[in-house]
Amino acid sequence: MLLLGHSSGAMTAVAYVAKRPQAPVTRIMAIGLSTLPNGPDTMQPARMLKSVRVPVLDIYGANDLHEVLSYNEARRTAAQEAGNKGIAQCACRVPTTSSPGSMRR
């Protein structure tokens, strides 16, 4: 089973797998994985990733929130130090447009 989450849902997916290693989850896709620096461990993805052994795709925007961008290196390092070779990160760039309707088809 793949767990997919965005923002706090991504934090929840990582925390769930970290706390329940026996869960039938085979991979995690985390989009905009936020960190709440003063929150509990479950809101600290870098801490939780130290216990995750399934592949993780960590997707974030090139201009994402501070809570996402400033911790991307810590997330990758934590997963690698835990021996999780299945960590991959992807920074996505969205083209800017001159008018709000120019991206519509």
C-alpha positions, 0 to 999 in steps of 0.5 A: 500500500502507498500512503500519499499525503500533503502538508500535515497529511504527509507528516501523518503518513510518515509518523504512522509508518514510523510508529507502526513498522508492521503496517502493510505500507510499501512506500510513502509519497509526501508532498510539501512535508512540513515541519513544526519545529516546536511541535511533538515528534510526530510533527518532526519528519526528520525525527520520524524518518529515522524509523522509516524503512520503506521508500519515501518520495519527498516532493516539494515546491521550489518556492514552498513554505519555509517549514518545508524548504528549510528542513529538506536537507534534514529529512534526507540526511535522517533517512540516509543515516537510518539506512533508508536508501529509498529516499528521493527528493524532488523540487518542482518548479511551476512556471509563472504566468502573466495572467491568471487565465493563461494556464487554462486549456 
